[in-house]
Amino acid sequence: MNEVDALDLVRTAIWTILVGSAPAIVPAMVVGIGIALMQALTQVQEVTLTFIPKIVAILVMIVVAGPFIGGQIHSLTTLIYSRIETGF
């Protein structure tokens, strides 16, 4: 294994983390912005109001996107194991 192989594995792992976490992060951002807008419009400044909708949105998206996230992790694992098997 040389530096190019190591950097390629790290790049692939970071990309997998970004793609795998996006289904949970994007709805949390959208719900957070929507609730912040509603709080600004109604002048209700309750700090705990954002937690429950964000948690629900994240859980729903993880359930919906679970096979996609699992597929991403599976493809990374397959890539790493195939490189170990072939000796890089």
PDB file with SEQRES, HELIX, SHEET and CRYST1 records, atoms N, CA, C and O in Angstrom:
SEQRES   1 A   88  MET ASN GLU VAL ASP ALA LEU ASP LEU VAL ARG THR ALA          
SEQRES   2 A   88  ILE TRP THR ILE LEU VAL GLY SER ALA PRO ALA ILE VAL          
SEQRES   3 A   88  PRO ALA MET VAL VAL GLY ILE GLY ILE ALA LEU MET GLN          
SEQRES   4 A   88  ALA LEU THR GLN VAL GLN GLU VAL THR LEU THR PHE ILE          
SEQRES   5 A   88  PRO LYS ILE VAL ALA ILE LEU VAL MET ILE VAL VAL ALA          
SEQRES   6 A   88  GLY PRO PHE ILE GLY GLY GLN ILE HIS SER LEU THR THR          
SEQRES   7 A   88  LEU ILE TYR SER ARG ILE GLU THR GLY PHE                      
HELIX    1 AA1 GLU A    3  THR A   42  1                                  40    
HELIX    2 AA2 VAL A   47  THR A   50  5                                   4    
HELIX    3 AA3 PHE A   51  THR A   86  1                                  36    
CRYST1    1.000    1.000    1.000  90.00  90.00  90.00 P 1           1          
ATOM      1  N   MET A   1       0.850  -1.180   0.000  1.00  0.00           N  
ATOM      2  CA  MET A   1       0.000   0.000   0.000  1.00  0.00           C  
ATOM      3  C   MET A   1       0.892   1.238   0.000  1.00  0.00           C  
ATOM      4  O   MET A   1       1.783   1.386   0.836  1.00  0.00           O  
ATOM      5  N   ASN A   2       0.633   2.099  -0.938  1.00  0.00           N  
ATOM      6  CA  ASN A   2       1.407   3.341  -1.002  1.00  0.00           C  
ATOM      7  C   ASN A   2       0.506   4.526  -0.641  1.00  0.00           C  
ATOM      8  O   ASN A   2      -0.644   4.349  -0.240  1.00  0.00           O  
ATOM      9  N   GLU A   3       1.042   5.710  -0.788  1.00  0.00           N  
ATOM     10  CA  GLU A   3       0.313   6.907  -0.384  1.00  0.00           C  
ATOM     11  C   GLU A   3      -0.930   7.146  -1.236  1.00  0.00           C  
ATOM     12  O   GLU A   3      -1.947   7.631  -0.740  1.00  0.00           O  
ATOM     13  N   VAL A   4      -0.844   6.808  -2.497  1.00  0.00           N  
ATOM     14  CA  VAL A   4      -1.982   7.020  -3.401  1.00  0.00           C  
ATOM     15  C   VAL A   4      -3.158   6.133  -2.997  1.00  0.00           C  
ATOM     16  O   VAL A   4      -4.305   6.580  -2.995  1.00  0.00           O  
ATOM     17  N   ASP A   5      -2.873   4.878  -2.656  1.00  0.00           N  
ATOM     18  CA  ASP A   5      -3.933   3.977  -2.220  1.00  0.00           C  
ATOM     19  C   ASP A   5      -4.555   4.448  -0.908  1.00  0.00           C  
ATOM     20  O   ASP A   5      -5.776   4.423  -0.750  1.00  0.00           O  
ATOM     21  N   ALA A   6      -3.719   4.875   0.024  1.00  0.00           N  
ATOM     22  CA  ALA A   6      -4.225   5.354   1.306  1.00  0.00           C  
ATOM     23  C   ALA A   6      -5.092   6.597   1.123  1.00  0.00           C  
ATOM     24  O   ALA A   6      -6.157   6.704   1.731  1.00  0.00           O  
ATOM     25  N   LEU A   7      -4.649   7.523   0.299  1.00  0.00           N  
ATOM     26  CA  LEU A   7      -5.430   8.737   0.062  1.00  0.00           C  
ATOM     27  C   LEU A   7      -6.742   8.426  -0.657  1.00  0.00           C  
ATOM     28  O   LEU A   7      -7.765   9.061  -0.401  1.00  0.00           O  
ATOM     29  N   ASP A   8      -6.702   7.455  -1.550  1.00  0.00           N  
ATOM     30  CA  ASP A   8      -7.926   7.067  -2.245  1.00  0.00           C  
ATOM     31  C   ASP A   8      -8.930   6.456  -1.274  1.00  0.00           C  
ATOM     32  O   ASP A   8     -10.123   6.751  -1.353  1.00  0.00           O  
ATOM     33  N   LEU A   9      -8.464   5.614  -0.364  1.00  0.00           N  
ATOM     34  CA  LEU A   9      -9.366   5.032   0.633  1.00  0.00           C  
ATOM     35  C   LEU A   9      -9.928   6.090   1.572  1.00  0.00           C  
ATOM     36  O   LEU A   9     -11.109   6.054   1.917  1.00  0.00           O  
ATOM     37  N   VAL A  10      -9.092   7.027   1.984  1.00  0.00           N  
ATOM     38  CA  VAL A  10      -9.567   8.094   2.872  1.00  0.00           C  
ATOM     39  C   VAL A  10     -10.570   8.982   2.146  1.00  0.00           C  
ATOM     40  O   VAL A  10     -11.590   9.364   2.719  1.00  0.00           O  
ATOM     41  N   ARG A  11     -10.286   9.310   0.892  1.00  0.00           N  
ATOM     42  CA  ARG A  11     -11.214  10.132   0.109  1.00  0.00           C  
ATOM     43  C   ARG A  11     -12.557   9.428  -0.055  1.00  0.00           C  
ATOM     44  O   ARG A  11     -13.610  10.050   0.082  1.00  0.00           O  
ATOM     45  N   THR A  12     -12.517   8.131  -0.349  1.00  0.00           N  
ATOM     46  CA  THR A  12     -13.747   7.365  -0.508  1.00  0.00           C  
ATOM     47  C   THR A  12     -14.511   7.268   0.808  1.00  0.00           C  
ATOM     48  O   THR A  12     -15.740   7.345   0.816  1.00  0.00           O  
ATOM     49  N   ALA A  13     -13.800   7.099   1.917  1.00  0.00           N  
ATOM     50  CA  ALA A  13     -14.454   7.020   3.220  1.00  0.00           C  
ATOM     51  C   ALA A  13     -15.113   8.347   3.588  1.00  0.00           C  
ATOM     52  O   ALA A  13     -16.233   8.361   4.099  1.00  0.00           O  
ATOM     53  N   ILE A  14     -14.435   9.445   3.337  1.00  0.00           N  
ATOM     54  CA  ILE A  14     -15.014  10.758   3.649  1.00  0.00           C  
ATOM     55  C   ILE A  14     -16.232  11.020   2.771  1.00  0.00           C  
ATOM     56  O   ILE A  14     -17.240  11.539   3.251  1.00  0.00           O  
ATOM     57  N   TRP A  15     -16.149  10.670   1.500  1.00  0.00           N  
ATOM     58  CA  TRP A  15     -17.298  10.855   0.612  1.00  0.00           C  
ATOM     59  C   TRP A  15     -18.476  10.001   1.067  1.00  0.00           C  
ATOM     60  O   TRP A  15     -19.620  10.454   1.013  1.00  0.00           O  
ATOM     61  N   THR A  16     -18.218   8.778   1.513  1.00  0.00           N  
ATOM     62  CA  THR A  16     -19.280   7.901   2.004  1.00  0.00           C  
ATOM     63  C   THR A  16     -19.922   8.489   3.253  1.00  0.00           C  
ATOM     64  O   THR A  16     -21.141   8.417   3.415  1.00  0.00           O  
ATOM     65  N   ILE A  17     -19.121   9.064   4.132  1.00  0.00           N  
ATOM     66  CA  ILE A  17     -19.664   9.697   5.330  1.00  0.00           C  
ATOM     67  C   ILE A  17     -20.556  10.877   4.955  1.00  0.00           C  
ATOM     68  O   ILE A  17     -21.639  11.044   5.517  1.00  0.00           O  
ATOM     69  N   LEU A  18     -20.104  11.690   4.012  1.00  0.00           N  
ATOM     70  CA  LEU A  18     -20.908  12.847   3.597  1.00  0.00           C  
ATOM     71  C   LEU A  18     -22.222  12.421   2.951  1.00  0.00           C  
ATOM     72  O   LEU A  18     -23.280  12.964   3.267  1.00  0.00           O  
ATOM     73  N   VAL A  19     -22.151  11.450   2.050  1.00  0.00           N  
ATOM     74  CA  VAL A  19     -23.353  10.997   1.350  1.00  0.00           C  
ATOM     75  C   VAL A  19     -24.277  10.244   2.304  1.00  0.00           C  
ATOM     76  O   VAL A  19     -25.499  10.360   2.204  1.00  0.00           O  
ATOM     77  N   GLY A  20     -23.706   9.480   3.220  1.00  0.00           N  
ATOM     78  CA  GLY A  20     -24.525   8.717   4.159  1.00  0.00           C  
ATOM     79  C   GLY A  20     -25.190   9.568   5.216  1.00  0.00           C  
ATOM     80  O   GLY A  20     -26.272   9.226   5.694  1.00  0.00           O  
ATOM     81  N   SER A  21     -24.566  10.667   5.589  1.00  0.00           N  
ATOM     82  CA  SER A  21     -25.161  11.523   6.619  1.00  0.00           C  
ATOM     83  C   SER A  21     -26.089  12.592   6.054  1.00  0.00           C  
ATOM     84  O   SER A  21     -26.853  13.201   6.802  1.00  0.00           O  
ATOM     85  N   ALA A  22     -26.034  12.823   4.765  1.00  0.00           N  
ATOM     86  CA  ALA A  22     -26.871  13.868   4.149  1.00  0.00           C  
ATOM     87  C   ALA A  22     -28.369  13.640   4.336  1.00  0.00           C  
ATOM     88  O   ALA A  22     -29.087  14.610   4.578  1.00  0.00           O  
ATOM     89  N   PRO A  23     -28.885  12.399   4.237  1.00  0.00           N  
ATOM     90  CA  PRO A  23     -30.325  12.234   4.453  1.00  0.00           C  
ATOM     91  C   PRO A  23     -30.794  12.623   5.851  1.00  0.00           C  
ATOM     92  O   PRO A  23     -31.979  12.908   6.029  1.00  0.00           O  
ATOM     93  N   ALA A  24     -29.934  12.646   6.825  1.00  0.00           N  
ATOM     94  CA  ALA A  24     -30.330  13.071   8.165  1.00  0.00           C  
ATOM     95  C   ALA A  24     -30.082  14.563   8.379  1.00  0.00           C  
ATOM     96  O   ALA A  24     -30.829  15.214   9.110  1.00  0.00           O  
ATOM     97  N   ILE A  25     -29.058  15.102   7.760  1.00  0.00           N  
ATOM     98  CA  ILE A  25     -28.692  16.501   7.997  1.00  0.00           C  
ATOM     99  C   ILE A  25     -29.599  17.464   7.244  1.00  0.00           C  
ATOM    100  O   ILE A  25     -29.993  18.498   7.783  1.00  0.00           O  
ATOM    101  N   VAL A  26     -29.930  17.132   6.009  1.00  0.00           N  
ATOM    102  CA  VAL A  26     -30.734  18.049   5.189  1.00  0.00           C  
ATOM    103  C   VAL A  26     -32.127  18.294   5.789  1.00  0.00           C  
ATOM    104  O   VAL A  26     -32.531  19.452   5.888  1.00  0.00           O  
ATOM    105  N   PRO A  27     -32.879  17.258   6.194  1.00  0.00           N  
ATOM    106  CA  PRO A  27     -34.183  17.553   6.804  1.00  0.00           C  
ATOM    107  C   PRO A  27     -34.062  18.317   8.123  1.00  0.00           C  
ATOM    108  O   PRO A  27     -34.917  19.146   8.435  1.00  0.00           O  
ATOM    109  N   ALA A  28     -33.015  18.048   8.895  1.00  0.00           N  
ATOM    110  CA  ALA A  28     -32.831  18.796  10.141  1.00  0.00           C  
ATOM    111  C   ALA A  28     -32.605  20.277   9.856  1.00  0.00           C  
ATOM    112  O   ALA A  28     -33.116  21.140  10.571  1.00  0.00           O  
ATOM    113  N   MET A  29     -31.843  20.562   8.817  1.00  0.00           N  
ATOM    114  CA  MET A  29     -31.617  21.962   8.447  1.00  0.00           C  
ATOM    115  C   MET A  29     -32.898  22.620   7.960  1.00  0.00           C  
ATOM    116  O   MET A  29     -33.206  23.750   8.340  1.00  0.00           O  
ATOM    117  N   VAL A  30     -33.641  21.914   7.122  1.00  0.00           N  
ATOM    118  CA  VAL A  30     -34.868  22.488   6.565  1.00  0.00           C  
ATOM    119  C   VAL A  30     -35.893  22.731   7.670  1.00  0.00           C  
ATOM    120  O   VAL A  30     -36.520  23.789   7.715  1.00  0.00           O  
ATOM    121  N   VAL A  31     -36.064  21.758   8.555  1.00  0.00           N  
ATOM    122  CA  VAL A  31     -37.018  21.923   9.653  1.00  0.00           C  
ATOM    123  C   VAL A  31     -36.553  23.033  10.596  1.00  0.00           C  
ATOM    124  O   VAL A  31     -37.368  23.829  11.064  1.00  0.00           O  
ATOM    125  N   GLY A  32     -35.268  23.090  10.874  1.00  0.00           N  
ATOM    126  CA  GLY A  32     -34.749  24.138  11.748  1.00  0.00           C  
ATOM    127  C   GLY A  32     -34.957  25.533  11.175  1.00  0.00           C  
ATOM    128  O   GLY A  32     -35.323  26.459  11.899  1.00  0.00           O  
ATOM    129  N   ILE A  33     -34.726  25.682   9.886  1.00  0.00           N  
ATOM    130  CA  ILE A  33     -34.944  26.985   9.250  1.00  0.00           C  
ATOM    131  C   ILE A  33     -36.432  27.339   9.236  1.00  0.00           C  
ATOM    132  O   ILE A  33     -36.804  28.488   9.473  1.00  0.00           O  
ATOM    133  N   GLY A  34     -37.272  26.351   8.958  1.00  0.00           N  
ATOM    134  CA  GLY A  34     -38.716  26.598   8.963  1.00  0.00           C  
ATOM    135  C   GLY A  34     -39.226  27.006  10.333  1.00  0.00           C  
ATOM    136  O   GLY A  34     -40.025  27.935  10.444  1.00  0.00           O  
ATOM    137  N   ILE A  35     -38.778  26.327  11.370  1.00  0.00           N  
ATOM    138  CA  ILE A  35     -39.216  26.673  12.723  1.00  0.00           C  
ATOM    139  C   ILE A  35     -38.650  28.022  13.147  1.00  0.00           C  
ATOM    140  O   ILE A  35     -39.335  28.799  13.811  1.00  0.00           O  
ATOM    141  N   ALA A  36     -37.404  28.307  12.767  1.00  0.00           N  
ATOM    142  CA  ALA A  36     -36.826  29.619  13.087  1.00  0.00           C  
ATOM    143  C   ALA A  36     -37.607  30.734  12.403  1.00  0.00           C  
ATOM    144  O   ALA A  36     -37.818  31.798  12.984  1.00  0.00           O  
ATOM    145  N   LEU A  37     -38.033  30.489  11.173  1.00  0.00           N  
ATOM    146  CA  LEU A  37     -38.848  31.478  10.472  1.00  0.00           C  
ATOM    147  C   LEU A  37     -40.189  31.681  11.174  1.00  0.00           C  
ATOM    148  O   LEU A  37     -40.643  32.813  11.340  1.00  0.00           O  
ATOM    149  N   MET A  38     -40.819  30.582  11.583  1.00  0.00           N  
ATOM    150  CA  MET A  38     -42.098  30.694  12.299  1.00  0.00           C  
ATOM    151  C   MET A  38     -41.915  31.415  13.637  1.00  0.00           C  
ATOM    152  O   MET A  38     -42.760  32.219  14.031  1.00  0.00           O  
ATOM    153  N   GLN A  39     -40.818  31.130  14.328  1.00  0.00           N  
ATOM    154  CA  GLN A  39     -40.561  31.822  15.594  1.00  0.00           C  
ATOM    155  C   GLN A  39     -40.326  33.312  15.375  1.00  0.00           C  
ATOM    156  O   GLN A  39     -40.748  34.141  16.181  1.00  0.00           O  
ATOM    157  N   ALA A  40     -39.652  33.641  14.286  1.00  0.00           N  
ATOM    158  CA  ALA A  40     -39.409  35.055  14.004  1.00  0.00           C  
ATOM    159  C   ALA A  40     -40.699  35.780  13.627  1.00  0.00           C  
ATOM    160  O   ALA A  40     -40.905  36.937  13.995  1.00  0.00           O  
ATOM    161  N   LEU A  41     -41.569  35.078  12.882  1.00  0.00           N  
ATOM    162  CA  LEU A  41     -42.820  35.706  12.463  1.00  0.00           C  
ATOM    163  C   LEU A  41     -43.798  35.864  13.618  1.00  0.00           C  
ATOM    164  O   LEU A  41     -44.511  36.865  13.690  1.00  0.00           O  
ATOM    165  N   THR A  42     -43.841  34.893  14.520  1.00  0.00           N  
ATOM    166  CA  THR A  42     -44.802  34.935  15.626  1.00  0.00           C  
ATOM    167  C   THR A  42     -44.191  35.506  16.902  1.00  0.00           C  
ATOM    168  O   THR A  42     -44.912  35.713  17.878  1.00  0.00           O  
ATOM    169  N   GLN A  43     -42.907  35.761  16.923  1.00  0.00           N  
ATOM    170  CA  GLN A  43     -42.171  36.281  18.073  1.00  0.00           C  
ATOM    171  C   GLN A  43     -42.269  35.373  19.291  1.00  0.00           C  
ATOM    172  O   GLN A  43     -42.235  35.840  20.429  1.00  0.00           O  
ATOM    173  N   VAL A  44     -42.391  34.072  19.045  1.00  0.00           N  
ATOM    174  CA  VAL A  44     -42.349  33.090  20.119  1.00  0.00           C  
ATOM    175  C   VAL A  44     -40.906  32.594  20.179  1.00  0.00           C  
ATOM    176  O   VAL A  44     -40.451  31.914  19.260  1.00  0.00           O  
ATOM    177  N   GLN A  45     -40.199  32.917  21.219  1.00  0.00           N  
ATOM    178  CA  GLN A  45     -38.784  32.573  21.323  1.00  0.00           C  
ATOM    179  C   GLN A  45     -38.575  31.445  22.320  1.00  0.00           C  
ATOM    180  O   GLN A  45     -37.874  31.609  23.319  1.00  0.00           O  
ATOM    181  N   GLU A  46     -39.175  30.321  22.048  1.00  0.00           N  
ATOM    182  CA  GLU A  46     -39.008  29.134  22.893  1.00  0.00           C  
ATOM    183  C   GLU A  46     -37.865  28.290  22.343  1.00  0.00           C  
ATOM    184  O   GLU A  46     -37.904  27.866  21.188  1.00  0.00           O  
ATOM    185  N   VAL A  47     -36.856  28.046  23.158  1.00  0.00           N  
ATOM    186  CA  VAL A  47     -35.660  27.345  22.704  1.00  0.00           C  
ATOM    187  C   VAL A  47     -35.943  25.867  22.455  1.00  0.00           C  
ATOM    188  O   VAL A  47     -35.402  25.288  21.513  1.00  0.00           O  
ATOM    189  N   THR A  48     -36.770  25.259  23.274  1.00  0.00           N  
ATOM    190  CA  THR A  48     -37.013  23.815  23.166  1.00  0.00           C  
ATOM    191  C   THR A  48     -37.997  23.451  22.064  1.00  0.00           C  
ATOM    192  O   THR A  48     -38.223  22.267  21.815  1.00  0.00           O  
ATOM    193  N   LEU A  49     -38.579  24.427  21.407  1.00  0.00           N  
ATOM    194  CA  LEU A  49     -39.582  24.164  20.372  1.00  0.00           C  
ATOM    195  C   LEU A  49     -39.000  23.463  19.153  1.00  0.00           C  
ATOM    196  O   LEU A  49     -39.729  22.762  18.452  1.00  0.00           O  
ATOM    197  N   THR A  50     -37.735  23.626  18.885  1.00  0.00           N  
ATOM    198  CA  THR A  50     -37.149  23.058  17.670  1.00  0.00           C  
ATOM    199  C   THR A  50     -36.735  21.601  17.814  1.00  0.00           C  
ATOM    200  O   THR A  50     -36.562  20.923  16.801  1.00  0.00           O  
ATOM    201  N   PHE A  51     -36.570  21.097  19.021  1.00  0.00           N  
ATOM    202  CA  PHE A  51     -36.007  19.762  19.199  1.00  0.00           C  
ATOM    203  C   PHE A  51     -36.905  18.638  18.695  1.00  0.00           C  
ATOM    204  O   PHE A  51     -36.444  17.781  17.941  1.00  0.00           O  
ATOM    205  N   ILE A  52     -38.154  18.621  19.088  1.00  0.00           N  
ATOM    206  CA  ILE A  52     -39.047  17.511  18.735  1.00  0.00           C  
ATOM    207  C   ILE A  52     -39.275  17.419  17.229  1.00  0.00           C  
ATOM    208  O   ILE A  52     -39.157  16.322  16.684  1.00  0.00           O  
ATOM    209  N   PRO A  53     -39.596  18.509  16.522  1.00  0.00           N  
ATOM    210  CA  PRO A  53     -39.763  18.377  15.064  1.00  0.00           C  
ATOM    211  C   PRO A  53     -38.489  17.932  14.350  1.00  0.00           C  
ATOM    212  O   PRO A  53     -38.556  17.173  13.383  1.00  0.00           O  
ATOM    213  N   LYS A  54     -37.329  18.397  14.816  1.00  0.00           N  
ATOM    214  CA  LYS A  54     -36.079  17.962  14.195  1.00  0.00           C  
ATOM    215  C   LYS A  54     -35.842  16.474  14.418  1.00  0.00           C  
ATOM    216  O   LYS A  54     -35.453  15.758  13.495  1.00  0.00           O  
ATOM    217  N   ILE A  55     -36.075  16.014  15.635  1.00  0.00           N  
ATOM    218  CA  ILE A  55     -35.878  14.592  15.934  1.00  0.00           C  
ATOM    219  C   ILE A  55     -36.814  13.737  15.105  1.00  0.00           C  
ATOM    220  O   ILE A  55     -36.402  12.706  14.572  1.00  0.00           O  
ATOM    221  N   VAL A  56     -38.063  14.147  14.988  1.00  0.00           N  
ATOM    222  CA  VAL A  56     -39.028  13.387  14.188  1.00  0.00           C  
ATOM    223  C   VAL A  56     -38.619  13.378  12.720  1.00  0.00           C  
ATOM    224  O   VAL A  56     -38.679  12.335  12.069  1.00  0.00           O  
ATOM    225  N   ALA A  57     -38.209  14.515  12.198  1.00  0.00           N  
ATOM    226  CA  ALA A  57     -37.791  14.584  10.791  1.00  0.00           C  
ATOM    227  C   ALA A  57     -36.573  13.711  10.535  1.00  0.00           C  
ATOM    228  O   ALA A  57     -36.507  13.021   9.519  1.00  0.00           O  
ATOM    229  N   ILE A  58     -35.614  13.736  11.446  1.00  0.00           N  
ATOM    230  CA  ILE A  58     -34.413  12.912  11.283  1.00  0.00           C  
ATOM    231  C   ILE A  58     -34.760  11.434  11.339  1.00  0.00           C  
ATOM    232  O   ILE A  58     -34.273  10.658  10.517  1.00  0.00           O  
ATOM    233  N   LEU A  59     -35.589  11.030  12.289  1.00  0.00           N  
ATOM    234  CA  LEU A  59     -35.959   9.617  12.392  1.00  0.00           C  
ATOM    235  C   LEU A  59     -36.729   9.135  11.170  1.00  0.00           C  
ATOM    236  O   LEU A  59     -36.501   8.028  10.684  1.00  0.00           O  
ATOM    237  N   VAL A  60     -37.641   9.969  10.675  1.00  0.00           N  
ATOM    238  CA  VAL A  60     -38.398   9.578   9.479  1.00  0.00           C  
ATOM    239  C   VAL A  60     -37.471   9.430   8.280  1.00  0.00           C  
ATOM    240  O   VAL A  60     -37.602   8.478   7.510  1.00  0.00           O  
ATOM    241  N   MET A  61     -36.553  10.346   8.117  1.00  0.00           N  
ATOM    242  CA  MET A  61     -35.640  10.260   6.975  1.00  0.00           C  
ATOM    243  C   MET A  61     -34.672   9.089   7.096  1.00  0.00           C  
ATOM    244  O   MET A  61     -34.300   8.489   6.088  1.00  0.00           O  
ATOM    245  N   ILE A  62     -34.262   8.760   8.316  1.00  0.00           N  
ATOM    246  CA  ILE A  62     -33.388   7.598   8.482  1.00  0.00           C  
ATOM    247  C   ILE A  62     -34.144   6.318   8.147  1.00  0.00           C  
ATOM    248  O   ILE A  62     -33.579   5.402   7.547  1.00  0.00           O  
ATOM    249  N   VAL A  63     -35.410   6.248   8.528  1.00  0.00           N  
ATOM    250  CA  VAL A  63     -36.209   5.067   8.182  1.00  0.00           C  
ATOM    251  C   VAL A  63     -36.400   4.983   6.671  1.00  0.00           C  
ATOM    252  O   VAL A  63     -36.294   3.902   6.093  1.00  0.00           O  
ATOM    253  N   VAL A  64     -36.680   6.114   6.029  1.00  0.00           N  
ATOM    254  CA  VAL A  64     -36.906   6.122   4.582  1.00  0.00           C  
ATOM    255  C   VAL A  64     -35.608   5.867   3.818  1.00  0.00           C  
ATOM    256  O   VAL A  64     -35.599   5.108   2.848  1.00  0.00           O  
ATOM    257  N   ALA A  65     -34.516   6.495   4.247  1.00  0.00           N  
ATOM    258  CA  ALA A  65     -33.255   6.397   3.514  1.00  0.00           C  
ATOM    259  C   ALA A  65     -32.328   5.322   4.070  1.00  0.00           C  
ATOM    260  O   ALA A  65     -31.165   5.254   3.673  1.00  0.00           O  
ATOM    261  N   GLY A  66     -32.807   4.497   4.963  1.00  0.00           N  
ATOM    262  CA  GLY A  66     -31.980   3.452   5.553  1.00  0.00           C  
ATOM    263  C   GLY A  66     -31.336   2.518   4.542  1.00  0.00           C  
ATOM    264  O   GLY A  66     -30.138   2.252   4.642  1.00  0.00           O  
ATOM    265  N   PRO A  67     -32.095   2.005   3.564  1.00  0.00           N  
ATOM    266  CA  PRO A  67     -31.454   1.147   2.565  1.00  0.00           C  
ATOM    267  C   PRO A  67     -30.375   1.858   1.753  1.00  0.00           C  
ATOM    268  O   PRO A  67     -29.363   1.250   1.404  1.00  0.00           O  
ATOM    269  N   PHE A  68     -30.578   3.126   1.453  1.00  0.00           N  
ATOM    270  CA  PHE A  68     -29.568   3.885   0.725  1.00  0.00           C  
ATOM    271  C   PHE A  68     -28.299   4.040   1.558  1.00  0.00           C  
ATOM    272  O   PHE A  68     -27.195   3.842   1.049  1.00  0.00           O  
ATOM    273  N   ILE A  69     -28.448   4.391   2.826  1.00  0.00           N  
ATOM    274  CA  ILE A  69     -27.291   4.555   3.713  1.00  0.00           C  
ATOM    275  C   ILE A  69     -26.574   3.221   3.884  1.00  0.00           C  
ATOM    276  O   ILE A  69     -25.345   3.162   3.847  1.00  0.00           O  
ATOM    277  N   GLY A  70     -27.345   2.152   4.071  1.00  0.00           N  
ATOM    278  CA  GLY A  70     -26.753   0.828   4.187  1.00  0.00           C  
ATOM    279  C   GLY A  70     -26.019   0.417   2.927  1.00  0.00           C  
ATOM    280  O   GLY A  70     -24.964  -0.213   3.000  1.00  0.00           O  
ATOM    281  N   GLY A  71     -26.567   0.768   1.769  1.00  0.00           N  
ATOM    282  CA  GLY A  71     -25.907   0.467   0.506  1.00  0.00           C  
ATOM    283  C   GLY A  71     -24.585   1.198   0.354  1.00  0.00           C  
ATOM    284  O   GLY A  71     -23.618   0.640  -0.164  1.00  0.00           O  
ATOM    285  N   GLN A  72     -24.542   2.444   0.804  1.00  0.00           N  
ATOM    286  CA  GLN A  72     -23.296   3.208   0.748  1.00  0.00           C  
ATOM    287  C   GLN A  72     -22.226   2.581   1.643  1.00  0.00           C  
ATOM    288  O   GLN A  72     -21.071   2.442   1.242  1.00  0.00           O  
ATOM    289  N   ILE A  73     -22.622   2.211   2.845  1.00  0.00           N  
ATOM    290  CA  ILE A  73     -21.668   1.582   3.765  1.00  0.00           C  
ATOM    291  C   ILE A  73     -21.233   0.226   3.237  1.00  0.00           C  
ATOM    292  O   ILE A  73     -20.066  -0.148   3.358  1.00  0.00           O  
ATOM    293  N   HIS A  74     -22.173  -0.512   2.649  1.00  0.00           N  
ATOM    294  CA  HIS A  74     -21.835  -1.819   2.086  1.00  0.00           C  
ATOM    295  C   HIS A  74     -20.848  -1.686   0.937  1.00  0.00           C  
ATOM    296  O   HIS A  74     -19.909  -2.476   0.838  1.00  0.00           O  
ATOM    297  N   SER A  75     -21.041  -0.704   0.069  1.00  0.00           N  
ATOM    298  CA  SER A  75     -20.120  -0.542  -1.058  1.00  0.00           C  
ATOM    299  C   SER A  75     -18.728  -0.137  -0.580  1.00  0.00           C  
ATOM    300  O   SER A  75     -17.733  -0.591  -1.146  1.00  0.00           O  
ATOM    301  N   LEU A  76     -18.635   0.709   0.453  1.00  0.00           N  
ATOM    302  CA  LEU A  76     -17.332   1.062   1.008  1.00  0.00           C  
ATOM    303  C   LEU A  76     -16.663  -0.159   1.632  1.00  0.00           C  
ATOM    304  O   LEU A  76     -15.468  -0.385   1.442  1.00  0.00           O  
ATOM    305  N   THR A  77     -17.427  -0.934   2.367  1.00  0.00           N  
ATOM    306  CA  THR A  77     -16.872  -2.132   2.992  1.00  0.00           C  
ATOM    307  C   THR A  77     -16.403  -3.129   1.942  1.00  0.00           C  
ATOM    308  O   THR A  77     -15.339  -3.729   2.089  1.00  0.00           O  
ATOM    309  N   THR A  78     -17.184  -3.309   0.892  1.00  0.00           N  
ATOM    310  CA  THR A  78     -16.791  -4.212  -0.188  1.00  0.00           C  
ATOM    311  C   THR A  78     -15.507  -3.730  -0.864  1.00  0.00           C  
ATOM    312  O   THR A  78     -14.627  -4.534  -1.173  1.00  0.00           O  
ATOM    313  N   LEU A  79     -15.400  -2.426  -1.092  1.00  0.00           N  
ATOM    314  CA  LEU A  79     -14.192  -1.866  -1.694  1.00  0.00           C  
ATOM    315  C   LEU A  79     -12.967  -2.111  -0.820  1.00  0.00           C  
ATOM    316  O   LEU A  79     -11.918  -2.521  -1.316  1.00  0.00           O  
ATOM    317  N   ILE A  80     -13.100  -1.863   0.471  1.00  0.00           N  
ATOM    318  CA  ILE A  80     -11.968  -2.044   1.377  1.00  0.00           C  
ATOM    319  C   ILE A  80     -11.573  -3.506   1.464  1.00  0.00           C  
ATOM    320  O   ILE A  80     -10.387  -3.831   1.416  1.00  0.00           O  
ATOM    321  N   TYR A  81     -12.563  -4.404   1.592  1.00  0.00           N  
ATOM    322  CA  TYR A  81     -12.236  -5.827   1.685  1.00  0.00           C  
ATOM    323  C   TYR A  81     -11.643  -6.358   0.381  1.00  0.00           C  
ATOM    324  O   TYR A  81     -10.769  -7.225   0.404  1.00  0.00           O  
ATOM    325  N   SER A  82     -12.115  -5.844  -0.753  1.00  0.00           N  
ATOM    326  CA  SER A  82     -11.530  -6.320  -2.020  1.00  0.00           C  
ATOM    327  C   SER A  82     -10.092  -5.835  -2.163  1.00  0.00           C  
ATOM    328  O   SER A  82      -9.257  -6.547  -2.719  1.00  0.00           O  
ATOM    329  N   ARG A  83      -9.794  -4.655  -1.679  1.00  0.00           N  
ATOM    330  CA  ARG A  83      -8.404  -4.173  -1.721  1.00  0.00           C  
ATOM    331  C   ARG A  83      -7.516  -4.957  -0.765  1.00  0.00           C  
ATOM    332  O   ARG A  83      -6.355  -5.228  -1.073  1.00  0.00           O  
ATOM    333  N   ILE A  84      -8.053  -5.318   0.383  1.00  0.00           N  
ATOM    334  CA  ILE A  84      -7.266  -6.150   1.314  1.00  0.00           C  
ATOM    335  C   ILE A  84      -7.027  -7.522   0.696  1.00  0.00           C  
ATOM    336  O   ILE A  84      -5.932  -8.073   0.808  1.00  0.00           O  
ATOM    337  N   GLU A  85      -8.041  -8.073   0.050  1.00  0.00           N  
ATOM    338  CA  GLU A  85      -7.938  -9.394  -0.545  1.00  0.00           C  
ATOM    339  C   GLU A  85      -6.908  -9.435  -1.674  1.00  0.00           C  
ATOM    340  O   GLU A  85      -6.153 -10.399  -1.800  1.00  0.00           O  
ATOM    341  N   THR A  86      -6.885  -8.391  -2.485  1.00  0.00           N  
ATOM    342  CA  THR A  86      -5.953  -8.375  -3.620  1.00  0.00           C  
ATOM    343  C   THR A  86      -4.586  -7.812  -3.249  1.00  0.00           C  
ATOM    344  O   THR A  86      -3.689  -7.773  -4.090  1.00  0.00           O  
ATOM    345  N   GLY A  87      -4.416  -7.383  -2.023  1.00  0.00           N  
ATOM    346  CA  GLY A  87      -3.135  -6.838  -1.611  1.00  0.00           C  
ATOM    347  C   GLY A  87      -2.903  -5.417  -2.073  1.00  0.00           C  
ATOM    348  O   GLY A  87      -1.759  -4.996  -2.243  1.00  0.00           O  
ATOM    349  N   PHE A  88      -3.957  -4.687  -2.274  1.00  0.00           N  
ATOM    350  CA  PHE A  88      -3.919  -3.298  -2.750  1.00  0.00           C  
ATOM    351  C   PHE A  88      -3.341  -3.307  -4.109  1.00  0.00           C  
ATOM    352  O   PHE A  88      -3.203  -2.252  -4.728  1.00  0.00           O  
TER     353      PHE A  88                                                      
END                                                                             
